[in-house]
Amino acid sequence: AEAFGCVLAEAASFALPSFATNVGGIPTAVKDQLSGILLPPEAGAEEFATQIKNIFLNEERYLELAKAAHNEYLENLNWSGNTARLLDFVTHRLSDNQQKLS
């Protein structure tokens, strides 16, 4: 089992909202009621089915979730964005350390 849920980021990249349990690193990839629906760990298949059905019956709400999921992917869940943020962080830390040594 993976703690983050790469499949959730992949779904968001295609503007697909996710339905998942609110455990581990999943809330990092899915923002409850914004880019998908998070249910408690004890939720059963029936509760998931009800949530999925409710979203698919409400096209406007589905499109809101889909757009937000894709935006979350573009802003936070893609490799190029994460790599750029990491590189920026490391560059600043090295620069700070170099100044302290001078």
C-alpha positions in Angstrom: 0.0 0.0 0.0 1.3 3.4 -0.8 0.8 6.3 1.7 0.4 9.1 -0.8 -1.8 7.7 -3.5 -0.1 8.5 -6.8 -3.2 7.2 -8.6 -5.2 10.1 -7.1 -2.7 12.6 -8.6 -3.0 10.8 -11.9 -6.8 11.1 -11.8 -6.5 14.8 -11.0 -4.2 15.2 -14.0 -7.1 14.1 -16.2 -9.6 16.4 -14.3 -11.2 13.4 -12.5 -12.3 14.0 -8.9 -11.4 11.2 -6.5 -13.4 9.4 -3.9 -11.2 8.0 -1.2 -10.8 7.4 2.5 -9.5 10.2 4.8 -6.3 8.4 6.0 -2.6 8.7 5.6 -1.3 10.9 2.9 -4.5 10.8 0.9 -5.7 14.2 2.1 -2.6 15.7 0.5 -3.8 14.6 -2.9 -7.5 15.0 -2.4 -9.0 18.1 -0.8 -12.3 17.0 0.7 -15.3 18.6 -1.0 -13.0 20.7 -3.2 -11.1 18.3 -5.5 -12.9 15.1 -4.4 -14.7 13.4 -1.6 -13.0 11.9 1.4 -14.9 9.4 3.5 -14.0 8.1 6.9 -12.0 4.8 7.0 -15.0 2.9 8.3 -17.1 3.9 5.3 -18.4 0.9 3.3 -19.0 0.3 -0.3 -22.6 1.5 0.0 -21.5 4.9 1.3 -19.0 5.2 -1.5 -21.6 4.3 -4.0 -24.0 6.9 -2.6 -21.4 9.6 -2.8 -20.4 8.7 -6.3 -24.0 8.6 -7.4 -24.8 12.0 -5.8 -21.9 13.6 -7.7 -22.7 12.1 -11.0 -26.4 13.2 -10.7 -25.3 16.8 -10.2 -23.4 17.8 -13.3 -22.5 21.3 -12.0 -21.0 19.9 -8.8 -19.1 17.2 -10.7 -17.6 19.9 -13.0 -16.6 22.0 -10.0 -14.8 19.0 -8.4 -13.2 18.1 -11.8 -11.9 21.6 -12.4 -10.6 21.9 -8.8 -8.9 18.5 -9.1 -7.1 19.5 -12.3 -6.0 22.8 -10.8 -4.7 21.0 -7.7 -2.7 18.7 -10.0 -1.3 21.7 -12.0 -0.4 23.6 -8.8 0.8 20.9 -6.4 0.7 17.3 -7.6 2.9 17.2 -10.7 6.6 16.4 -10.9 7.8 19.5 -12.7 6.2 21.8 -10.1 7.5 19.8 -7.2 11.0 19.6 -8.7 11.1 23.4 -9.2 10.0 24.0 -5.6 12.6 21.6 -4.3 15.3 23.1 -6.4 14.3 26.6 -5.3 14.4 25.4 -1.6 17.8 23.8 -1.9 19.3 26.7 -3.8 18.1 29.1 -1.1 19.4 26.9 1.7 22.8 26.6 0.1 22.9 30.3 -0.5 22.0 31.0 3.2 24.6 28.5 4.4 27.3 30.0 2.2 26.5 33.5 3.5 26.8 32.3 7.1 30.2 30.8 6.3 31.6 34.0 4.8 
